[in-house]
């Protein structure tokens, strides 16, 4: 089954491709195919996932899914949330985002957080949503070189290492994105 992924984030694409069952053929689009980066103007993860899925559907038709993911930190009223990639500004600078988050949590005892991913599956008529959540806490410093985004400061519940210290296979076993993908593929397999 062919399915379009409305994402230009190479890290997300690789993570999804590694978790997607072989029955599904993942088709991705380059910036040249789209012409520009799809603007995420929504105020929720659901809205942003829909915006991207609808945009790619208009270009290609077929079955399209997109995700939006946010890091929600208890002590910061679930910030950065939908603005996770742009937390420190529009540059999508992971280092600056992590530095700002660590600075904002410096005096906080409560470091509970969660990654939340929402997939929007769109067929041109109906939208279906699938969610994955990975609970954990924010560490006090960056550790590890694997993964991307906030992975070097996020310690999943039940672990002593950050996501960036885990192998790709270990991360894909527990990740928020893998959970949402399992929900979506279970739905598609039921059709």
VMD Tcl script that draws the C-alpha trace (Angstrom):
set ca {
  {0.00 0.00 0.00}
  {1.43 3.36 -1.02}
  {1.23 6.18 1.47}
  {2.59 9.71 1.25}
  {4.35 11.26 4.21}
  {3.92 15.02 4.37}
  {7.27 15.81 5.98}
  {10.61 17.17 4.83}
  {12.31 16.43 8.15}
  {14.86 13.76 7.24}
  {15.20 12.59 10.84}
  {11.45 11.99 11.13}
  {11.36 10.29 7.73}
  {14.12 7.85 8.72}
  {12.48 7.13 12.07}
  {9.08 6.48 10.46}
  {10.59 4.38 7.68}
  {12.35 2.19 10.28}
  {9.07 1.58 12.14}
  {6.73 1.18 9.16}
  {5.75 -2.42 8.34}
  {7.05 -3.63 4.93}
  {3.48 -3.86 3.60}
  {3.50 -0.07 3.27}
  {5.51 1.83 0.67}
  {6.45 5.23 2.08}
  {6.62 8.03 -0.48}
  {8.22 11.29 0.57}
  {8.46 14.61 -1.19}
  {11.50 16.82 -1.57}
  {11.49 20.60 -1.27}
  {11.59 20.68 -5.07}
  {8.36 18.63 -5.20}
  {6.62 20.98 -2.80}
  {8.32 24.23 -3.76}
  {8.78 25.49 -0.19}
  {8.55 24.44 3.42}
  {4.94 23.90 4.51}
  {4.10 26.56 7.09}
  {2.83 25.24 10.41}
  {0.35 27.97 11.33}
  {-1.87 25.90 13.63}
  {-2.11 26.39 17.37}
  {-2.38 22.66 18.11}
  {-0.46 19.58 17.00}
  {-3.65 18.32 15.36}
  {-4.06 21.50 13.29}
  {-0.45 21.44 12.07}
  {-0.64 17.76 11.14}
  {-3.81 18.49 9.13}
  {-2.31 21.51 7.38}
  {0.60 19.42 6.08}
  {-1.53 16.40 5.11}
  {-4.05 18.56 3.21}
  {-1.28 20.43 1.41}
  {0.36 17.23 0.12}
  {-3.01 15.70 -0.77}
  {-3.71 18.70 -3.05}
  {-0.40 18.03 -4.81}
  {-0.46 14.25 -5.06}
  {-3.85 12.84 -4.02}
  {-3.86 9.32 -2.66}
  {-3.44 8.47 0.99}
  {-1.40 11.03 2.97}
  {-0.32 11.27 6.56}
  {1.59 13.87 8.47}
  {2.69 14.36 12.02}
  {3.33 17.14 14.39}
  {5.21 16.54 17.59}
  {5.64 18.65 20.67}
  {7.58 18.43 23.89}
  {5.21 19.27 26.75}
  {6.88 20.22 30.04}
  {4.74 20.24 33.21}
  {6.53 23.12 34.95}
  {6.18 25.31 31.86}
  {2.41 24.77 31.43}
  {3.08 22.25 28.64}
  {5.41 24.60 26.72}
  {7.09 24.49 24.30}
  {4.33 22.19 22.91}
  {3.25 23.06 19.40}
  {6.12 25.57 19.21}
  {8.83 23.02 20.10}
  {10.81 23.43 16.86}
  {10.57 27.24 17.10}
  {10.98 27.57 20.88}
  {14.04 29.83 20.67}
  {13.05 31.51 17.39}
  {12.16 30.76 13.79}
  {15.52 29.17 12.92}
  {14.51 25.65 14.13}
  {17.81 25.53 16.04}
  {17.83 22.42 18.27}
  {20.84 23.55 20.32}
  {19.29 26.95 21.04}
  {15.95 25.29 21.86}
  {17.55 22.92 24.35}
  {19.64 25.70 25.92}
  {16.56 27.88 26.40}
  {14.55 25.01 27.86}
  {17.33 24.09 30.31}
  {17.63 27.75 31.35}
  {13.86 28.02 31.86}
  {13.90 24.90 34.06}
  {17.03 25.80 36.02}
  {15.21 26.46 39.30}
  {12.47 23.87 38.78}
  {12.24 20.68 40.83}
  {9.41 19.26 38.71}
  {11.05 18.20 35.45}
  {8.27 15.92 34.22}
  {7.66 16.11 30.49}
  {6.27 14.16 27.60}
  {6.74 13.96 23.88}
  {3.39 13.88 22.11}
  {3.00 13.01 18.44}
  {-0.21 13.38 16.48}
  {-0.62 11.83 13.03}
  {-3.30 13.02 10.65}
  {-4.24 10.46 8.00}
  {-6.13 12.07 5.11}
  {-7.73 10.54 2.04}
  {-9.21 13.70 0.53}
  {-12.48 13.25 2.40}
  {-11.93 12.04 5.95}
  {-9.29 12.82 8.55}
  {-8.22 10.27 11.13}
  {-5.99 11.05 14.11}
  {-3.53 8.79 15.91}
  {-1.50 9.77 18.96}
  {1.62 8.54 20.70}
  {2.94 9.76 24.05}
  {6.33 9.12 25.64}
  {6.49 10.23 29.28}
  {9.74 11.15 30.99}
  {11.65 14.03 32.43}
  {14.07 16.72 31.35}
  {17.65 16.09 32.44}
  {19.97 18.80 33.75}
  {22.42 18.64 30.84}
  {22.74 17.31 27.31}
  {23.88 13.71 26.97}
  {24.28 11.51 23.92}
  {24.73 12.06 20.21}
  {21.96 9.95 18.66}
  {18.51 11.16 17.72}
  {17.54 14.75 17.09}
  {15.67 17.69 18.57}
  {15.34 17.50 22.35}
  {16.56 13.87 22.55}
  {19.82 14.77 24.41}
  {17.88 16.20 27.38}
  {14.86 13.87 27.51}
  {15.03 10.82 29.80}
  {12.11 8.41 29.21}
  {10.35 6.94 32.24}
  {12.01 3.66 33.24}
  {15.38 4.69 31.78}
  {18.48 6.36 33.16}
  {19.73 7.43 29.71}
  {18.47 10.18 27.43}
  {16.89 9.32 24.09}
  {20.12 10.51 22.48}
  {22.07 7.85 24.41}
  {19.81 5.04 23.13}
  {20.35 3.28 19.83}
  {17.88 3.95 17.01}
  {16.38 0.49 17.56}
  {15.95 1.11 21.30}
  {14.33 4.49 20.67}
  {12.01 3.07 17.99}
  {10.76 0.48 20.48}
  {9.43 3.13 22.88}
  {9.07 6.39 20.95}
  {5.97 8.53 20.73}
  {6.22 8.47 16.94}
  {6.42 4.66 16.85}
  {3.33 4.44 19.10}
  {1.29 6.71 16.83}
  {2.52 4.78 13.79}
  {1.44 1.45 15.34}
  {-2.03 2.87 15.93}
  {-2.26 4.15 12.37}
  {-1.00 0.96 10.72}
  {-3.38 -1.13 12.86}
  {-6.23 1.04 11.56}
  {-5.06 0.70 7.94}
  {-4.69 -3.07 8.33}
  {-8.31 -3.25 9.50}
  {-9.67 -1.73 6.30}
}
mol new
graphics top color blue
foreach p $ca { graphics top sphere $p radius 0.5 }
foreach p [lrange $ca 0 end-1] q [lrange $ca 1 end] { graphics top cylinder $p $q radius 0.2 }
display resetview
